[in-house]
């Protein structure tokens, strides 16, 4: 917080603020909670007034809205009636032109729907109930006309079948009889017979067309062709040459007359059907539509009236609400300003005192501590805070001095911790040096003994050679044989020493230089194992290694060597204590295309679940009294996870051995950091996976 220059507290009101501060002082006599409650009371009063006003107007609005809603419901009923009657009219026309059971069933269903709409909905609708009788009468006429029309349609069908088609079938048979009774092809009766047949065929086509389409032209054509047949019959009678033809012609005349009368009867009935369809169906449907339109006009007028009432009431309520809101808003704003000033002014004084305290000016006392309201209590609390700040500043000075002493001690502790880690890192290398020195000492000692013996034998042979006694062949053969044996022993032991030295040299170079390079995992494992054999010889431990020769790693061989060394020493010291025999197995396998899995397992003592949970923690050891530092596995874990970029898992069961599973990339992803990071109280260790069988 930025320092604020302390300002002296206002002790006397200024002349231009005397009236305001006097009113504020009067209000401060009321507790703050009552001041705030007064604003809430004013707001509640406004709400009550507005609610009562809105409630009274809402009843009028509800009535108007109910009228509008009812008008719309009535409109839906009228629209449904109009749609149903129109659809019924279309179905009746279709049924008249193409009668079918499906159309008739649909007409009956729609008729019941229209009657149901009138009976169940229109008669119970409060706005339609007074006018539904006229609608019912028009609809009944409309539906009754369909019954008359259907009866007439049955009569028309019977007339067409019995008085038109039946005579036509007889006429066709008589034409066949007349033609069959004519024996000669050149008979004089054949031309008028052909004309009569043509007229008959044209008459049938025209009669069917008239019956189906009510075409007046077809009716006239059918009548004309019938007359043509009647005119042709006397001509054929005069030309008939046998009794059969004459008898058939007499019957043909009678059936033609019957056909003409049937066509006339059909014409009259179809005309009557058209009149009935026009006067009973279409006119009744038009009357129904007119009644619906008249009711719709009334509905529109009533809806308009209800809408005007709705708008007028809503406008009046809005004006009253706005007026009352403005009046109370002024009252509330005035009261709010006065109450705010009664709170803000003393709070400004407290804020000024707080700024002074935060800027380090603890000498200024807080103003307003003598007030009796809540802000006075706040002022007294700030005064206590000022006094505490004075005590805190003194305590901070004391704490600063203690912190400087603690930081010095912490630095010394970190240095000691780093020295412990470095010592642990070099402990394995020191053990390696001691073991290699012991191993190299044996072949070098043997070589020295052989060389000394060979020197004495050469001196003896030289004396024998210079003596007076002639040298025998057996002596020469003995000297050559002993020389050859000595040379072989020297070469074998010196070669063994050279191999040990070379292995130690490579391991030492890898340990002392954290350089990244490509190395063969099989060769590196053999070199590390060779350097650790002196340690293994001190205990009856058998070593099984299964590492493919084709695994090449791009990483840090020194880190890998330290990992195996620490695991070896950990197994030798903890898994096989007190000379216990056992087996250590090292296996390596590719894991996918990018990783390699290394398993270091022993069949030793194993670990308890508690030990497993803490195995990788720094400075944790179960052999503290025997000189253990607790950094061996911690260094291994950090080398695997940080420098090699892999992960490490531990599986163990008490009495059944321990398995360390290391999965690391073939190309190391970690950095060239040291074997283990410095121990710090704020250090966050990587997550470890430890499973217990």
Secondary structure as UniProt FT lines:
FT   HELIX           15..17
FT   HELIX           18..28
FT   HELIX           32..97
FT   HELIX           101..116
FT   HELIX           117..122
FT   TURN            123..124
FT   TURN            126..131
FT   HELIX           132..159
FT   HELIX           160..165
FT   HELIX           166..181
FT   TURN            185..186
FT   HELIX           189..213
FT   HELIX           216..238
FT   HELIX           243..276
FT   HELIX           277..282
FT   HELIX           283..358
FT   TURN            359..360
FT   TURN            367..370
FT   HELIX           374..466
FT   HELIX           473..512
FT   STRAND          517..520
FT   HELIX           521..537
FT   TURN            538..540
FT   STRAND          541..547
FT   TURN            549..550
FT   STRAND          552..555
FT   HELIX           557..570
FT   HELIX           571..575
FT   HELIX           577..579
FT   STRAND          582..591
FT   TURN            592..594
FT   STRAND          595..602
FT   HELIX           609..614
FT   TURN            615..616
FT   TURN            618..619
FT   HELIX           624..626
FT   HELIX           632..638
FT   HELIX           639..643
FT   STRAND          647..652
FT   TURN            654..655
FT   STRAND          658..665
FT   TURN            681..682
FT   STRAND          689..692
//
